[in-house]
């Protein structure tokens, strides 16, 4: 075969693959997300899920209006932040620890939302915001990495005004495992995946905090298929995860979301940032003499 024929075949093959990827990222279920160019979506990959699908799904359960202040926590490369600003006219603080805010700023400028979205690098456990500052916090496919301990929601809710919303969406479980990890998931599963939980788990977990009223916790219908399509599109070489999803067929793996509102009758605990020194000298052992007077000690 001539070189030009090989090049032509390669080009046609690449075009078909690009077309297939584009169709996989178009869905009547997510009309807002489907308007975004597939190359832009895949160029902003920062995790194992289509952040636009999950953001659109989550925002269906939120009352977002122009001018509201939103914390996009664990936003990765910032695709979800662009979506929030463009689709709802909100102000977004695009906050992530791992990904560069400079890269996010370039993406925001190209999307024309740099006047409404503010990129910064911050740790989810050491946030630099004022109390009651945000109208809502959203977290797309990242909350499991920092939000599963019993005290975190109390900490995070300080930054949301009373009545404000906290919403998460991402990979999780349809039901909690009652026993060992199923055999068909073992090749893919690793200990760190113990952070994945069901919608029912998140409801119980948040309700126990005492600072939030959970208004929604559910599982995306056929979410495992969305998960599978995403990996076939952006990471087809990840056969271990693809095989696990194919074998599981939604029995255990899927997408979950949860929405809560900060209770107006509850005040989050103030974080302990410093304990003043308080030391008084005492004998170390029972037979030791009393310590010398502080004024005479060197």
For each residue, the residues with C-beta under 8 A, 3 or more apart:
1: 5 6 9
2: 5 6
3: 6 7
4: 7 8
5: 1 2 8 9
6: 1 2 3 9 10
7: 3 4 10 11
8: 4 5 11 12
9: 1 5 6 12 13
10: 6 7 13 14
11: 7 8 14 15
12: 8 9 15 16
13: 9 10 16 17
14: 10 11 17 18
15: 11 12 18 19
16: 12 13 19 20
17: 13 14 20 21
18: 14 15 21 22 38
19: 15 16 22 23
20: 16 17 23 24 233
21: 17 18 24 25 38 42 233 234
22: 18 19 25 26 38
23: 19 20 26
24: 20 21 229 230 232 233
25: 21 22 33 34 38 41 42 50 233
26: 22 23 34 38
27: 30 33 34 53
28: 31 34
29:
30: 27 33 34 52 53 56 57
31: 28 34 35
32: 35 52 56 83 87
33: 25 27 30 36 41 50 52 53 55 56 83
34: 25 26 27 28 30 31
35: 31 32
36: 33 40 41 52 83
37: 40 41
38: 18 21 22 25 26 41 42
39: 42 43
40: 36 37 43 44 79
41: 25 33 36 37 38 44 45 50 52 79
42: 21 25 38 39 45 233 234
43: 39 40
44: 40 41 51 76 77 78 79 107
45: 41 42 77 234
46: 51 76 77 79 99
47: 51 76 141 142
48: 141 171 227 230 231 235 241
49: 53 54 140 141 170 171 227 230 255
50: 25 33 41 53 54 226 230
51: 44 46 47 54 55 76 79 80 83 140 141
52: 30 32 33 36 41 55 56 79 80 83
53: 27 30 33 49 50 56 57 226 230
54: 49 50 51 57 58 80 140 141 169 170 255 257
55: 33 51 52 58 59 80 83 84 138 140 169
56: 30 32 33 52 53 59 60 83 87
57: 30 53 54 60 169 220 255 257
58: 54 55 61 62 138 140 167 168 169 257 259
59: 55 56 62 64 84 87 88 138
60: 56 57
61: 58 167 215 216 257 259
62: 58 59 136 138 165 167 259
63: 165
64: 59 68 70 84 88 90 136
65: 68 88 89 90
66: 88 89 90
67: 89 90 91
68: 64 65 88 90 91 135 136
69: 90 91 93 133 134 135 136
70: 64 84 90 91 92 93 134 135 136 137 138
71: 92 93 95 129 134 136 137 138 159 160
72: 75 78 80 81 84 92 93 94 95 138 139 140
73: 95 124 137 138 139 142 143 156
74: 95 96 97 124 139 140 141 142 143 145 146
75: 72 78 80 81 94 95 96 99 104 140 142
76: 44 46 47 51 79 80 96 98 99 140 142
77: 44 45 46 99 103 104 107
78: 44 72 75 81 82 94 96 99 103 104 107 108 117 119
79: 40 41 44 46 51 52 76 82 83 107
80: 51 52 54 55 72 75 76 83 84 138 140
81: 72 75 78 84 85 92 94 104 108 113 117 119
82: 78 79 85 86 107 108 111 113 117
83: 32 33 36 51 52 55 56 79 80 86 87
84: 55 59 64 70 72 80 81 87 88 90 92 117 138
85: 81 82 88 89 90 91 92 113 116 117
86: 82 83 111 112 113
87: 32 56 59 83 84
88: 59 64 65 66 68 84 85
89: 65 66 67 85 116
90: 64 65 66 67 68 69 70 84 85 116
91: 67 68 69 70 85 116 117 118
92: 70 71 72 81 84 85 116 117 118
93: 69 70 71 72 117 118 120 129 134
94: 72 75 78 81 101 104 108 117 118 119 120
95: 71 72 73 74 75 120 121 122 124 127
96: 74 75 76 78 99 101 104 121 122
97: 74 121 122 123 124
98: 76
99: 46 75 76 77 78 96 103 104
100: 103 104 121
101: 94 96 104 105 119 120 121
102: 105 106 119
103: 77 78 99 100 106 107
104: 75 77 78 81 94 96 99 100 101 107 108 119
105: 101 102 108 109 114 119
106: 102 103 109 110
107: 44 77 78 79 82 103 104 110 111
108: 78 81 82 94 104 105 111 113 114 117 119
109: 105 106 112 114
110: 106 107
111: 82 86 107 108 114
112: 86 109
113: 81 82 85 86 108 116 117
114: 105 108 109 111 117
115:
116: 85 89 90 91 92 113
117: 78 81 82 84 85 91 92 93 94 108 113 114
118: 91 92 93 94
119: 78 81 94 101 102 104 105 108
120: 93 94 95 101 128
121: 95 96 97 100 101
122: 95 96 97 126 127 128
123: 97 126 127
124: 73 74 95 97 127 145 146 147 156
125: 146 152 155
126: 122 123
127: 95 122 123 124 156 159
128: 120 122
129: 71 93 133 134 159
130: 133 159
131: 158 159
132: 158 159 160 161 162
133: 69 129 130 159 161
134: 69 70 71 93 129 137 159 160 161 164
135: 68 69 70 160 161 164 165
136: 62 64 68 69 70 71 160 164 165 166 167
137: 70 71 73 134 156 159 160 164 165 166 167
138: 55 58 59 62 70 71 72 73 80 84 167 168
139: 72 73 74 142 143 147 167 168 169 170
140: 49 51 54 55 58 72 74 75 76 80 168 169 170
141: 47 48 49 51 54 74 169 170 171
142: 47 73 74 75 76 139 145 146 170
143: 73 74 139 146 147 168 170
144: 147 148 170 171 172 195 196 197
145: 74 124 142 195
146: 74 124 125 142 143 152
147: 124 139 143 144 152 153 156 168
148: 144 152 195 197 205
149: 152
150: 205 208 209
151: 154 155
152: 125 146 147 148 149 155 156
153: 147 156 157 166 205 206 209 211 212 260
154: 151 157 158 209 210 211 268 269
155: 125 151 152 158 268 269 271
156: 73 124 127 137 147 152 153 159 160 166
157: 153 154 160 166 209 211 212 262 268
158: 131 132 154 155 268 270 271
159: 71 127 129 130 131 132 133 134 137 156
160: 71 132 134 135 136 137 156 157 164 165 166 262
161: 132 133 134 135 164 262
162: 132 262 263 264
163: 261 262 264
164: 134 135 136 137 160 161 261 262
165: 62 63 135 136 137 160 259 260 261 262
166: 136 137 153 156 157 160 212 259 260 261 262
167: 58 61 62 136 137 138 139 257 258 259 260
168: 58 138 139 140 143 147 202 257 258
169: 54 55 57 58 139 140 141 255 256 257
170: 49 54 139 140 141 142 143 144 255 256 257
171: 48 49 141 144 196 227 253 254 255 256
172: 144 196 197 198 199 202 219 253 254 255 256
173: 176 177 196 197 198 201 252 253 254 256
174: 198 219 250 251 252 253 254
175: 178 198 200 252
176: 173 197 198 200 201
177: 173 180 181 182 252
178: 175
179:
180: 177
181: 177 185 186 189
182: 177 185 186 248 251 252
183: 186
184: 244 247 248
185: 181 182 188 189 244 247 248 252 253
186: 181 182 183 189
187: 240 243 244
188: 185 240 241 243 244
189: 181 185 186 193 244
190: 193
191: 194
192: 195
193: 189 190 196
194: 191
195: 144 145 148 192
196: 144 171 172 173 193
197: 144 148 172 173 176 201 202 205 256
198: 172 173 174 175 176 201 202 219 256
199: 172 202 203 217 218 219 256 257 258
200: 175 176 203 204 217
201: 173 176 197 198 204 205
202: 168 172 197 198 199 205 206 214 217 256 258
203: 199 200 206 207 214 217 258
204: 200 201 207 208
205: 148 150 153 197 201 202 208 209
206: 153 202 203 209 212 214 258 260
207: 203 204 212 214
208: 150 204 205
209: 150 153 154 157 205 206 212
210: 154 263 266
211: 153 154 157 262 263 266 267 268
212: 153 157 166 206 207 209 260 261 262 263 266
213: 260 261 263
214: 202 203 206 207 217 258 259 260
215: 61 259 260 261
216: 61 257 258 259
217: 199 200 202 203 214 256 257 258 259
218: 199 256 257
219: 172 174 198 199 223 254 255 256
220: 57 223 226 254 255 256 257
221:
222: 225 226 250
223: 219 220 226 227 250 254 255 256
224: 227 228 245 248 249 250 253 254 255
225: 222 228 229 250
226: 50 53 220 222 223 229 230 255
227: 48 49 171 223 224 230 231 245 253 254 255
228: 224 225 231 232 242 245 246
229: 24 225 226 232 233
230: 24 48 49 50 53 226 227 233 234
231: 48 227 228 234 235 236 238 241 242 245
232: 24 228 229 236 242
233: 20 21 24 25 42 229 230 236
234: 21 42 45 230 231
235: 48 231 238 241
236: 231 232 233 242
237:
238: 231 235 241 242
239: 242 243
240: 187 188 243 244
241: 48 188 231 235 238 244 245
242: 228 231 232 236 238 239 245 246
243: 187 188 239 240 246 247
244: 184 185 187 188 189 240 241 247 248 253
245: 224 227 228 231 241 242 248 249 253
246: 228 242 243 249
247: 184 185 243 244
248: 182 184 185 224 244 245 251 252 253
249: 224 245 246
250: 174 222 223 224 225 253 254
251: 174 182 248
252: 173 174 175 177 182 185 248
253: 171 172 173 174 185 224 227 244 245 248 250
254: 171 172 173 174 219 220 223 224 227 250
255: 49 54 57 169 170 171 172 219 220 223 224 226 227
256: 169 170 171 172 173 197 198 199 202 217 218 219 220 223
257: 54 57 58 61 167 168 169 170 199 216 217 218 220
258: 167 168 199 202 203 206 214 216 217
259: 58 61 62 165 166 167 214 215 216 217
260: 153 165 166 167 206 212 213 214 215
261: 163 164 165 166 212 213 215
262: 157 160 161 162 163 164 165 166 211 212 266 268
263: 162 210 211 212 213 266
264: 162 163
265:
266: 210 211 212 262 263
267: 211
268: 154 155 157 158 211 262
269: 154 155
270: 158
271: 155 158
272: 275
273:
274:
275: 272
276:
277:
278:
279:
280:
281: 291 294 297
282: 291
283: 286 288 289 290 291
284: 288
285: 288
286: 283
287:
288: 283 284 285
289: 283
290: 283
291: 281 282 283 297
292: 296 297
293: 296 297
294: 281 297
295:
296: 292 293
297: 281 291 292 293 294
298:
